[in-house]
Amino acid sequence: MPREFPKWTVVYYYFYTWSSDGTWERLHGLLRARLREKSGRHKHPTAGCLDSQSVKCTAVPGIRGFDAGKKVNGRKRHVLVDTLGMALTVLVTTAAVQDSDGARLLLQNLPGSCKKLRKIWGAARRPGKT
């Protein structure tokens, strides 16, 4: 960490506290809303795009599974972004979770900033393409 920062224990304390009480989510939502307004958009998006990506993991124990379609042993990130490409929400599952099941889980737990979503596009896959 840079020397200008306090001791790592202090930084970790605030990171953990802000993660637990939702401060990071509120800051992210506020910055996204301001950037959307600066771009001439409404602060709450009405459309988004949903996609997933399987990624390999290390030997460290944790969430992992095998994605037979991609031949990847690891995790899968399901990401919902607005039309400007800014993240709305992210869900991490084992790579074995099908895209449709991951999308269902992600959409069941949307944050309040997504309350105006009316249209969500899913990324189409062409057979044989990764």
N, CA, C and O atoms as a GROMACS GRO file, in nm:
protein
  520
    1MET      N    1   0.084  -0.119   0.000
    1MET     CA    2   0.000   0.000   0.000
    1MET      C    3   0.088   0.124   0.000
    1MET      O    4   0.199   0.122   0.052
    2PRO      N    5   0.039   0.232  -0.058
    2PRO     CA    6   0.118   0.356  -0.060
    2PRO      C    7   0.148   0.406   0.082
    2PRO      O    8   0.071   0.382   0.175
    3ARG      N    9   0.256   0.475   0.096
    3ARG     CA   10   0.297   0.525   0.228
    3ARG      C   11   0.199   0.628   0.283
    3ARG      O   12   0.190   0.648   0.404
    4GLU      N   13   0.125   0.694   0.192
    4GLU     CA   14   0.031   0.798   0.237
    4GLU      C   15  -0.089   0.738   0.309
    4GLU      O   16  -0.161   0.809   0.379
    5PHE      N   17  -0.112   0.608   0.292
    5PHE     CA   18  -0.225   0.542   0.355
    5PHE      C   19  -0.193   0.512   0.501
    5PHE      O   20  -0.076   0.501   0.538
    6PRO      N   21  -0.296   0.498   0.584
    6PRO     CA   22  -0.273   0.455   0.721
    6PRO      C   23  -0.227   0.309   0.724
    6PRO      O   24  -0.210   0.247   0.619
    7LYS      N   25  -0.207   0.253   0.843
    7LYS     CA   26  -0.168   0.113   0.857
    7LYS      C   27  -0.272   0.024   0.789
    7LYS      O   28  -0.389   0.060   0.781
    8TRP      N   29  -0.227  -0.092   0.741
    8TRP     CA   30  -0.316  -0.181   0.666
    8TRP      C   31  -0.434  -0.225   0.752
    8TRP      O   32  -0.542  -0.251   0.698
    9THR      N   33  -0.415  -0.236   0.884
    9THR     CA   34  -0.526  -0.279   0.970
    9THR      C   35  -0.638  -0.176   0.971
    9THR      O   36  -0.756  -0.212   0.975
   10VAL      N   37  -0.603  -0.049   0.966
   10VAL     CA   38  -0.703   0.058   0.964
   10VAL      C   39  -0.777   0.057   0.830
   10VAL      O   40  -0.899   0.067   0.826
   11VAL      N   41  -0.702   0.044   0.721
   11VAL     CA   42  -0.762   0.041   0.588
   11VAL      C   43  -0.854  -0.080   0.578
   11VAL      O   44  -0.966  -0.068   0.527
   12TYR      N   45  -0.811  -0.196   0.625
   12TYR     CA   46  -0.892  -0.316   0.620
   12TYR      C   47  -1.020  -0.300   0.703
   12TYR      O   48  -1.127  -0.344   0.662
   13TYR      N   49  -1.009  -0.238   0.819
   13TYR     CA   50  -1.125  -0.216   0.904
   13TYR      C   51  -1.232  -0.137   0.829
   13TYR      O   52  -1.349  -0.175   0.828
   14TYR      N   53  -1.192  -0.027   0.765
   14TYR     CA   54  -1.289   0.054   0.692
   14TYR      C   55  -1.343  -0.019   0.569
   14TYR      O   56  -1.461  -0.009   0.538
   15PHE      N   57  -1.257  -0.093   0.499
   15PHE     CA   58  -1.304  -0.172   0.385
   15PHE      C   59  -1.410  -0.272   0.431
   15PHE      O   60  -1.515  -0.283   0.368
   16TYR      N   61  -1.383  -0.345   0.538
   16TYR     CA   62  -1.477  -0.445   0.588
   16TYR      C   63  -1.606  -0.379   0.636
   16TYR      O   64  -1.716  -0.427   0.606
   17THR      N   65  -1.594  -0.270   0.710
   17THR     CA   66  -1.711  -0.200   0.762
   17THR      C   67  -1.798  -0.147   0.648
   17THR      O   68  -1.920  -0.166   0.649
   18TRP      N   69  -1.737  -0.081   0.551
   18TRP     CA   70  -1.813  -0.024   0.439
   18TRP      C   71  -1.871  -0.132   0.350
   18TRP      O   72  -1.977  -0.111   0.290
   19SER      N   73  -1.805  -0.246   0.340
   19SER     CA   74  -1.860  -0.358   0.263
   19SER      C   75  -1.983  -0.415   0.334
   19SER      O   76  -2.082  -0.449   0.270
   20SER      N   77  -1.975  -0.426   0.465
   20SER     CA   78  -2.084  -0.485   0.543
   20SER      C   79  -2.207  -0.396   0.552
   20SER      O   80  -2.320  -0.445   0.545
   21ASP      N   81  -2.186  -0.264   0.566
   21ASP     CA   82  -2.301  -0.176   0.587
   21ASP      C   83  -2.359  -0.117   0.457
   21ASP      O   84  -2.453  -0.039   0.461
   22GLY      N   85  -2.302  -0.155   0.341
   22GLY     CA   86  -2.357  -0.111   0.213
   22GLY      C   87  -2.304   0.022   0.162
   22GLY      O   88  -2.356   0.075   0.064
   23THR      N   89  -2.203   0.076   0.227
   23THR     CA   90  -2.148   0.206   0.185
   23THR      C   91  -2.092   0.198   0.044
   23THR      O   92  -2.114   0.289  -0.036
   24TRP      N   93  -2.018   0.090   0.011
   24TRP     CA   94  -1.960   0.077  -0.124
   24TRP      C   95  -2.070   0.076  -0.229
   24TRP      O   96  -2.056   0.140  -0.333
   25GLU      N   97  -2.180   0.003  -0.204
   25GLU     CA   98  -2.290  -0.003  -0.301
   25GLU      C   99  -2.354   0.133  -0.320
   25GLU      O  100  -2.387   0.172  -0.432
   26ARG      N  101  -2.372   0.206  -0.210
   26ARG     CA  102  -2.432   0.340  -0.220
   26ARG      C  103  -2.341   0.435  -0.298
   26ARG      O  104  -2.389   0.512  -0.381
   27LEU      N  105  -2.210   0.430  -0.271
   27LEU     CA  106  -2.116   0.515  -0.344
   27LEU      C  107  -2.116   0.481  -0.493
   27LEU      O  108  -2.117   0.571  -0.577
   28HIS      N  109  -2.115   0.353  -0.524
   28HIS     CA  110  -2.117   0.310  -0.664
   28HIS      C  111  -2.245   0.359  -0.732
   28HIS      O  112  -2.240   0.411  -0.844
   29GLY      N  113  -2.359   0.342  -0.666
   29GLY     CA  114  -2.486   0.386  -0.722
   29GLY      C  115  -2.491   0.536  -0.744
   29GLY      O  116  -2.542   0.583  -0.846
   30LEU      N  117  -2.439   0.611  -0.649
   30LEU     CA  118  -2.438   0.758  -0.660
   30LEU      C  119  -2.349   0.803  -0.776
   30LEU      O  120  -2.389   0.888  -0.855
   31LEU      N  121  -2.230   0.746  -0.786
   31LEU     CA  122  -2.141   0.783  -0.896
   31LEU      C  123  -2.200   0.744  -1.032
   31LEU      O  124  -2.190   0.821  -1.127
   32ARG      N  125  -2.260   0.626  -1.040
   32ARG     CA  126  -2.322   0.583  -1.166
   32ARG      C  127  -2.435   0.678  -1.205
   32ARG      O  128  -2.447   0.717  -1.321
   33ALA      N  129  -2.519   0.716  -1.107
   33ALA     CA  130  -2.630   0.807  -1.135
   33ALA      C  131  -2.579   0.942  -1.185
   33ALA      O  132  -2.636   0.998  -1.279
   34ARG      N  133  -2.474   0.993  -1.124
   34ARG     CA  134  -2.419   1.123  -1.167
   34ARG      C  135  -2.359   1.115  -1.306
   34ARG      O  136  -2.374   1.207  -1.387
   35LEU      N  137  -2.289   1.005  -1.335
   35LEU     CA  138  -2.232   0.988  -1.469
   35LEU      C  139  -2.341   0.975  -1.575
   35LEU      O  140  -2.327   1.027  -1.685
   36ARG      N  141  -2.449   0.904  -1.541
   36ARG     CA  142  -2.560   0.891  -1.635
   36ARG      C  143  -2.623   1.028  -1.663
   36ARG      O  144  -2.650   1.062  -1.778
   37GLU      N  145  -2.646   1.107  -1.558
   37GLU     CA  146  -2.705   1.240  -1.577
   37GLU      C  147  -2.611   1.329  -1.657
   37GLU      O  148  -2.657   1.407  -1.741
   38LYS      N  149  -2.481   1.319  -1.632
   38LYS     CA  150  -2.383   1.398  -1.706
   38LYS      C  151  -2.383   1.360  -1.854
   38LYS      O  152  -2.352   1.443  -1.940
   39SER      N  153  -2.419   1.235  -1.884
   39SER     CA  154  -2.427   1.188  -2.023
   39SER      C  155  -2.562   1.217  -2.087
   39SER      O  156  -2.588   1.178  -2.201
   40GLY      N  157  -2.649   1.286  -2.013
   40GLY     CA  158  -2.781   1.321  -2.066
   40GLY      C  159  -2.884   1.211  -2.050
   40GLY      O  160  -2.988   1.214  -2.116
   41ARG      N  161  -2.858   1.116  -1.964
   41ARG     CA  162  -2.951   1.005  -1.939
   41ARG      C  163  -3.019   1.024  -1.805
   41ARG      O  164  -2.973   1.101  -1.721
   42HIS      N  165  -3.131   0.951  -1.786
   42HIS     CA  166  -3.196   0.949  -1.655
   42HIS      C  167  -3.106   0.875  -1.558
   42HIS      O  168  -3.034   0.784  -1.598
   43LYS      N  169  -3.108   0.913  -1.432
   43LYS     CA  170  -3.016   0.853  -1.336
   43LYS      C  171  -3.041   0.704  -1.314
   43LYS      O  172  -2.949   0.630  -1.278
   44HIS      N  173  -3.166   0.658  -1.335
   44HIS     CA  174  -3.196   0.516  -1.323
   44HIS      C  175  -3.213   0.457  -1.462
   44HIS      O  176  -3.296   0.504  -1.539
   45PRO      N  177  -3.134   0.354  -1.496
   45PRO     CA  178  -3.144   0.296  -1.631
   45PRO      C  179  -3.275   0.223  -1.652
   45PRO      O  180  -3.333   0.169  -1.557
   46THR      N  181  -3.322   0.220  -1.777
   46THR     CA  182  -3.443   0.146  -1.812
   46THR      C  183  -3.410   0.025  -1.897
   46THR      O  184  -3.499  -0.056  -1.927
   47ALA      N  185  -3.284   0.011  -1.938
   47ALA     CA  186  -3.242  -0.104  -2.019
   47ALA      C  187  -3.102  -0.145  -1.978
   47ALA      O  188  -3.023  -0.065  -1.928
   48GLY      N  189  -3.073  -0.272  -2.001
   48GLY     CA  190  -2.942  -0.324  -1.966
   48GLY      C  191  -2.906  -0.445  -2.049
   48GLY      O  192  -2.985  -0.491  -2.132
   49CYS      N  193  -2.787  -0.497  -2.027
   49CYS     CA  194  -2.738  -0.613  -2.099
   49CYS      C  195  -2.680  -0.711  -1.996
   49CYS      O  196  -2.607  -0.671  -1.905
   50LEU      N  197  -2.713  -0.837  -2.013
   50LEU     CA  198  -2.672  -0.941  -1.920
   50LEU      C  199  -2.583  -1.041  -1.993
   50LEU      O  200  -2.616  -1.085  -2.103
   51ASP      N  201  -2.471  -1.076  -1.933
   51ASP     CA  202  -2.382  -1.175  -1.992
   51ASP      C  203  -2.307  -1.246  -1.880
   51ASP      O  204  -2.310  -1.203  -1.765
   52SER      N  205  -2.240  -1.355  -1.916
   52SER     CA  206  -2.162  -1.429  -1.818
   52SER      C  207  -2.028  -1.467  -1.879
   52SER      O  208  -2.011  -1.468  -2.001
   53GLN      N  209  -1.934  -1.498  -1.792
   53GLN     CA  210  -1.800  -1.535  -1.835
   53GLN      C  211  -1.745  -1.638  -1.739
   53GLN      O  212  -1.742  -1.616  -1.618
   54SER      N  213  -1.700  -1.751  -1.792
   54SER     CA  214  -1.635  -1.853  -1.712
   54SER      C  215  -1.486  -1.822  -1.705
   54SER      O  216  -1.424  -1.791  -1.807
   55VAL      N  217  -1.429  -1.831  -1.585
   55VAL     CA  218  -1.288  -1.802  -1.566
   55VAL      C  219  -1.222  -1.914  -1.485
   55VAL      O  220  -1.283  -1.970  -1.394
   56LYS      N  221  -1.100  -1.944  -1.520
   56LYS     CA  222  -1.025  -2.046  -1.447
   56LYS      C  223  -0.989  -1.994  -1.309
   56LYS      O  224  -0.972  -1.874  -1.291
   57CYS      N  225  -0.978  -2.085  -1.212
   57CYS     CA  226  -0.932  -2.043  -1.081
   57CYS      C  227  -0.805  -2.117  -1.043
   57CYS      O  228  -0.765  -2.214  -1.107
   58THR      N  229  -0.744  -2.068  -0.940
   58THR     CA  230  -0.621  -2.128  -0.890
   58THR      C  231  -0.657  -2.249  -0.804
   58THR      O  232  -0.774  -2.286  -0.793
   59ALA      N  233  -0.557  -2.310  -0.747
   59ALA     CA  234  -0.578  -2.428  -0.664
   59ALA      C  235  -0.632  -2.393  -0.525
   59ALA      O  236  -0.661  -2.482  -0.446
   60VAL      N  237  -0.647  -2.265  -0.495
   60VAL     CA  238  -0.700  -2.223  -0.366
   60VAL      C  239  -0.845  -2.270  -0.353
   60VAL      O  240  -0.923  -2.249  -0.446
   61PRO      N  241  -0.882  -2.333  -0.241
   61PRO     CA  242  -1.019  -2.382  -0.227
   61PRO      C  243  -1.121  -2.268  -0.230
   61PRO      O  244  -1.091  -2.155  -0.192
   62GLY      N  245  -1.239  -2.301  -0.274
   62GLY     CA  246  -1.347  -2.202  -0.280
   62GLY      C  247  -1.452  -2.245  -0.378
   62GLY      O  248  -1.463  -2.362  -0.412
   63ILE      N  249  -1.530  -2.149  -0.424
   63ILE     CA  250  -1.637  -2.177  -0.520
   63ILE      C  251  -1.573  -2.213  -0.653
   63ILE      O  252  -1.498  -2.135  -0.710
   64ARG      N  253  -1.605  -2.333  -0.704
   64ARG     CA  254  -1.554  -2.373  -0.834
   64ARG      C  255  -1.640  -2.486  -0.888
   64ARG      O  256  -1.703  -2.560  -0.812
   65GLY      N  257  -1.641  -2.498  -1.018
   65GLY     CA  258  -1.715  -2.602  -1.087
   65GLY      C  259  -1.661  -2.613  -1.228
   65GLY      O  260  -1.571  -2.539  -1.266
   66PHE      N  261  -1.716  -2.706  -1.306
   66PHE     CA  262  -1.667  -2.728  -1.441
   66PHE      C  263  -1.771  -2.685  -1.542
   66PHE      O  264  -1.884  -2.734  -1.541
   67ASP      N  265  -1.734  -2.592  -1.631
   67ASP     CA  266  -1.819  -2.548  -1.740
   67ASP      C  267  -1.786  -2.636  -1.860
   67ASP      O  268  -1.684  -2.618  -1.926
   68ALA      N  269  -1.874  -2.732  -1.889
   68ALA     CA  270  -1.848  -2.829  -1.996
   68ALA      C  271  -1.844  -2.762  -2.133
   68ALA      O  272  -1.769  -2.806  -2.221
   69GLY      N  273  -1.922  -2.657  -2.152
   69GLY     CA  274  -1.924  -2.589  -2.281
   69GLY      C  275  -1.793  -2.518  -2.312
   69GLY      O  276  -1.748  -2.519  -2.426
   70LYS      N  277  -1.733  -2.458  -2.212
   70LYS     CA  278  -1.608  -2.384  -2.230
   70LYS      C  279  -1.485  -2.466  -2.193
   70LYS      O  280  -1.372  -2.425  -2.219
   71LYS      N  281  -1.508  -2.582  -2.131
   71LYS     CA  282  -1.398  -2.668  -2.084
   71LYS      C  283  -1.312  -2.592  -1.983
   71LYS      O  284  -1.189  -2.594  -1.990
   72VAL      N  285  -1.380  -2.527  -1.888
   72VAL     CA  286  -1.312  -2.445  -1.788
   72VAL      C  287  -1.351  -2.495  -1.650
   72VAL      O  288  -1.470  -2.513  -1.621
   73ASN      N  289  -1.252  -2.516  -1.565
   73ASN     CA  290  -1.276  -2.550  -1.425
   73ASN      C  291  -1.255  -2.423  -1.345
   73ASN      O  292  -1.143  -2.374  -1.333
   74GLY      N  293  -1.363  -2.368  -1.288
   74GLY     CA  294  -1.348  -2.243  -1.215
   74GLY      C  295  -1.479  -2.181  -1.174
   74GLY      O  296  -1.568  -2.249  -1.124
   75ARG      N  297  -1.489  -2.052  -1.195
   75ARG     CA  298  -1.606  -1.974  -1.153
   75ARG      C  299  -1.669  -1.908  -1.275
   75ARG      O  300  -1.610  -1.902  -1.383
   76LYS      N  301  -1.791  -1.860  -1.254
   76LYS     CA  302  -1.860  -1.789  -1.360
   76LYS      C  303  -1.911  -1.656  -1.304
   76LYS      O  304  -1.972  -1.652  -1.197
   77ARG      N  305  -1.884  -1.548  -1.379
   77ARG     CA  306  -1.934  -1.416  -1.340
   77ARG      C  307  -2.054  -1.385  -1.427
   77ARG      O  308  -2.047  -1.391  -1.550
   78HIS      N  309  -2.164  -1.351  -1.364
   78HIS     CA  310  -2.285  -1.306  -1.433
   78HIS      C  311  -2.293  -1.157  -1.408
   78HIS      O  312  -2.299  -1.114  -1.292
   79VAL      N  313  -2.294  -1.076  -1.514
   79VAL     CA  314  -2.284  -0.931  -1.500
   79VAL      C  315  -2.400  -0.864  -1.573
   79VAL      O  316  -2.430  -0.898  -1.688
   80LEU      N  317  -2.465  -0.770  -1.506
   80LEU     CA  318  -2.569  -0.687  -1.566
   80LEU      C  319  -2.516  -0.545  -1.572
   80LEU      O  320  -2.481  -0.487  -1.469
   81VAL      N  321  -2.512  -0.488  -1.694
   81VAL     CA  322  -2.465  -0.350  -1.712
   81VAL      C  323  -2.575  -0.266  -1.774
   81VAL      O  324  -2.667  -0.319  -1.836
   82ASP      N  325  -2.565  -0.134  -1.758
   82ASP     CA  326  -2.661  -0.045  -1.824
   82ASP      C  327  -2.616  -0.021  -1.968
   82ASP      O  328  -2.515  -0.077  -2.011
   83THR      N  329  -2.688   0.062  -2.040
   83THR     CA  330  -2.657   0.084  -2.181
   83THR      C  331  -2.528   0.164  -2.202
   83THR      O  332  -2.479   0.172  -2.314
   84LEU      N  333  -2.474   0.222  -2.097
   84LEU     CA  334  -2.345   0.290  -2.105
   84LEU      C  335  -2.230   0.197  -2.067
   84LEU      O  336  -2.114   0.236  -2.073
   85GLY      N  337  -2.263   0.074  -2.028
   85GLY     CA  338  -2.161  -0.024  -1.991
   85GLY      C  339  -2.120  -0.020  -1.845
   85GLY      O  340  -2.023  -0.084  -1.806
   86MET      N  341  -2.194   0.056  -1.763
   86MET     CA  342  -2.160   0.063  -1.621
   86MET      C  343  -2.230  -0.049  -1.544
   86MET      O  344  -2.348  -0.076  -1.565
   87ALA      N  345  -2.156  -0.113  -1.456
   87ALA     CA  346  -2.207  -0.229  -1.382
   87ALA      C  347  -2.326  -0.192  -1.294
   87ALA      O  348  -2.323  -0.093  -1.221
   88LEU      N  349  -2.431  -0.274  -1.303
   88LEU     CA  350  -2.546  -0.260  -1.215
   88LEU      C  351  -2.540  -0.362  -1.103
   88LEU      O  352  -2.563  -0.329  -0.987
   89THR      N  353  -2.508  -0.487  -1.138
   89THR     CA  354  -2.494  -0.591  -1.038
   89THR      C  355  -2.411  -0.706  -1.094
   89THR      O  356  -2.406  -0.726  -1.216
   90VAL      N  357  -2.347  -0.780  -1.005
   90VAL     CA  358  -2.261  -0.892  -1.042
   90VAL      C  359  -2.292  -1.008  -0.949
   90VAL      O  360  -2.312  -0.989  -0.829
   91LEU      N  361  -2.295  -1.129  -1.005
   91LEU     CA  362  -2.314  -1.251  -0.927
   91LEU      C  363  -2.205  -1.349  -0.966
   91LEU      O  364  -2.180  -1.369  -1.085
   92VAL      N  365  -2.139  -1.410  -0.867
   92VAL     CA  366  -2.036  -1.510  -0.893
   92VAL      C  367  -2.089  -1.645  -0.849
   92VAL      O  368  -2.136  -1.661  -0.736
   93THR      N  369  -2.080  -1.744  -0.941
   93THR     CA  370  -2.126  -1.880  -0.912
   93THR      C  371  -2.016  -1.977  -0.956
   93THR      O  372  -1.912  -1.936  -1.007
   94THR      N  373  -2.042  -2.106  -0.935
   94THR     CA  374  -1.950  -2.205  -0.990
   94THR      C  375  -1.966  -2.203  -1.141
   94THR      O  376  -2.071  -2.163  -1.192
   95ALA      N  377  -1.864  -2.245  -1.212
   95ALA     CA  378  -1.870  -2.245  -1.359
   95ALA      C  379  -1.973  -2.344  -1.410
   95ALA      O  380  -2.015  -2.334  -1.526
   96ALA      N  381  -2.016  -2.440  -1.327
   96ALA     CA  382  -2.113  -2.541  -1.368
   96ALA      C  383  -2.255  -2.486  -1.382
   96ALA      O  384  -2.340  -2.551  -1.442
   97VAL      N  385  -2.282  -2.368  -1.327
   97VAL     CA  386  -2.416  -2.309  -1.333
   97VAL      C  387  -2.445  -2.264  -1.477
   97VAL      O  388  -2.366  -2.192  -1.537
   98GLN      N  389  -2.559  -2.307  -1.530
   98GLN     CA  390  -2.599  -2.267  -1.666
   98GLN      C  391  -2.626  -2.116  -1.669
   98GLN      O  392  -2.666  -2.058  -1.568
   99ASP      N  393  -2.606  -2.054  -1.784
   99ASP     CA  394  -2.627  -1.910  -1.798
   99ASP      C  395  -2.769  -1.870  -1.761
   99ASP      O  396  -2.789  -1.768  -1.695
  100SER      N  397  -2.867  -1.949  -1.803
  100SER     CA  398  -3.007  -1.914  -1.773
  100SER      C  399  -3.036  -1.921  -1.624
  100SER      O  400  -3.110  -1.838  -1.572
  101ASP      N  401  -2.979  -2.019  -1.554
  101ASP     CA  402  -2.999  -2.029  -1.410
  101ASP      C  403  -2.930  -1.915  -1.336
  101ASP      O  404  -2.984  -1.860  -1.240
  102GLY      N  405  -2.810  -1.880  -1.380
  102GLY     CA  406  -2.738  -1.768  -1.320
  102GLY      C  407  -2.812  -1.637  -1.342
  102GLY      O  408  -2.818  -1.553  -1.252
  103ALA      N  409  -2.867  -1.620  -1.462
  103ALA     CA  410  -2.944  -1.498  -1.491
  103ALA      C  411  -3.066  -1.490  -1.401
  103ALA      O  412  -3.099  -1.382  -1.351
  104ARG      N  413  -3.134  -1.601  -1.382
  104ARG     CA  414  -3.252  -1.604  -1.295
  104ARG      C  415  -3.214  -1.564  -1.152
  104ARG      O  416  -3.284  -1.484  -1.089
  105LEU      N  417  -3.103  -1.619  -1.101
  105LEU     CA  418  -3.058  -1.583  -0.966
  105LEU      C  419  -3.023  -1.434  -0.957
  105LEU      O  420  -3.060  -1.368  -0.860
  106LEU      N  421  -2.953  -1.384  -1.058
  106LEU     CA  422  -2.912  -1.244  -1.058
  106LEU      C  423  -3.034  -1.152  -1.061
  106LEU      O  424  -3.040  -1.054  -0.987
  107LEU      N  425  -3.131  -1.184  -1.146
  107LEU     CA  426  -3.249  -1.098  -1.161
  107LEU      C  427  -3.342  -1.104  -1.040
  107LEU      O  428  -3.420  -1.011  -1.018
  108GLN      N  429  -3.336  -1.212  -0.962
  108GLN     CA  430  -3.420  -1.222  -0.842
  108GLN      C  431  -3.372  -1.128  -0.732
  108GLN      O  432  -3.449  -1.093  -0.643
  109ASN      N  433  -3.245  -1.088  -0.738
  109ASN     CA  434  -3.188  -1.007  -0.630
  109ASN      C  435  -3.136  -0.872  -0.680
  109ASN      O  436  -3.028  -0.828  -0.639
  110LEU      N  437  -3.212  -0.807  -0.767
  110LEU     CA  438  -3.168  -0.678  -0.820
  110LEU      C  439  -3.172  -0.570  -0.713
  110LEU      O  440  -3.264  -0.567  -0.632
  111PRO      N  441  -3.072  -0.481  -0.712
  111PRO     CA  442  -3.073  -0.371  -0.616
  111PRO      C  443  -3.177  -0.265  -0.654
  111PRO      O  444  -3.231  -0.268  -0.764
  112GLY      N  445  -3.203  -0.173  -0.564
  112GLY     CA  446  -3.303  -0.068  -0.586
  112GLY      C  447  -3.275   0.020  -0.705
  112GLY      O  448  -3.367   0.076  -0.764
  113SER      N  449  -3.146   0.035  -0.741
  113SER     CA  450  -3.112   0.120  -0.855
  113SER      C  451  -3.160   0.060  -0.986
  113SER      O  452  -3.157   0.127  -1.089
  114CYS      N  453  -3.204  -0.064  -0.986
  114CYS     CA  454  -3.250  -0.132  -1.107
  114CYS      C  455  -3.403  -0.138  -1.115
  114CYS      O  456  -3.458  -0.210  -1.198
  115LYS      N  457  -3.472  -0.063  -1.030
  115LYS     CA  458  -3.618  -0.072  -1.023
  115LYS      C  459  -3.688  -0.024  -1.149
  115LYS      O  460  -3.804  -0.059  -1.171
  116LYS      N  461  -3.621   0.055  -1.232
  116LYS     CA  462  -3.684   0.106  -1.354
  116LYS      C  463  -3.648   0.026  -1.479
  116LYS      O  464  -3.689   0.063  -1.589
  117LEU      N  465  -3.573  -0.084  -1.464
  117LEU     CA  466  -3.537  -0.165  -1.580
  117LEU      C  467  -3.662  -0.221  -1.646
  117LEU      O  468  -3.746  -0.281  -1.579
  118ARG      N  469  -3.674  -0.201  -1.776
  118ARG     CA  470  -3.788  -0.251  -1.852
  118ARG      C  471  -3.746  -0.350  -1.959
  118ARG      O  472  -3.826  -0.433  -2.003
  119LYS      N  473  -3.620  -0.341  -2.002
  119LYS     CA  474  -3.570  -0.429  -2.108
  119LYS      C  475  -3.428  -0.472  -2.073
  119LYS      O  476  -3.344  -0.391  -2.036
  120ILE      N  477  -3.404  -0.603  -2.086
  120ILE     CA  478  -3.271  -0.658  -2.062
  120ILE      C  479  -3.236  -0.748  -2.179
  120ILE      O  480  -3.308  -0.841  -2.212
  121TRP      N  481  -3.123  -0.717  -2.242
  121TRP     CA  482  -3.075  -0.800  -2.352
  121TRP      C  483  -2.977  -0.902  -2.295
  121TRP      O  484  -2.900  -0.872  -2.205
  122GLY      N  485  -2.982  -1.022  -2.350
  122GLY     CA  486  -2.885  -1.125  -2.317
  122GLY      C  487  -2.789  -1.141  -2.433
  122GLY      O  488  -2.829  -1.128  -2.548
  123ALA      N  489  -2.664  -1.168  -2.403
  123ALA     CA  490  -2.564  -1.185  -2.509
  123ALA      C  491  -2.589  -1.319  -2.578
  123ALA      O  492  -2.596  -1.422  -2.511
  124ALA      N  493  -2.602  -1.318  -2.708
  124ALA     CA  494  -2.626  -1.439  -2.785
  124ALA      C  495  -2.494  -1.508  -2.815
  124ALA      O  496  -2.392  -1.444  -2.840
  125ARG      N  497  -2.498  -1.638  -2.812
  125ARG     CA  498  -2.379  -1.718  -2.843
  125ARG      C  499  -2.401  -1.786  -2.977
  125ARG      O  500  -2.508  -1.841  -3.003
  126ARG      N  501  -2.300  -1.783  -3.061
  126ARG     CA  502  -2.308  -1.857  -3.186
  126ARG      C  503  -2.251  -1.998  -3.162
  126ARG      O  504  -2.151  -2.012  -3.093
  127PRO      N  505  -2.315  -2.100  -3.218
  127PRO     CA  506  -2.264  -2.236  -3.199
  127PRO      C  507  -2.118  -2.247  -3.242
  127PRO      O  508  -2.079  -2.198  -3.348
  128GLY      N  509  -2.038  -2.312  -3.159
  128GLY     CA  510  -1.898  -2.332  -3.192
  128GLY      C  511  -1.807  -2.217  -3.157
  128GLY      O  512  -1.686  -2.229  -3.170
  129LYS      N  513  -1.862  -2.104  -3.113
  129LYS     CA  514  -1.782  -1.986  -3.077
  129LYS      C  515  -1.771  -1.977  -2.926
  129LYS      O  516  -1.864  -2.014  -2.855
  130THR      N  517  -1.658  -1.928  -2.876
  130THR     CA  518  -1.640  -1.910  -2.733
  130THR      C  519  -1.629  -1.764  -2.698
  130THR      O  520  -1.614  -1.730  -2.581
   0.00000   0.00000   0.00000
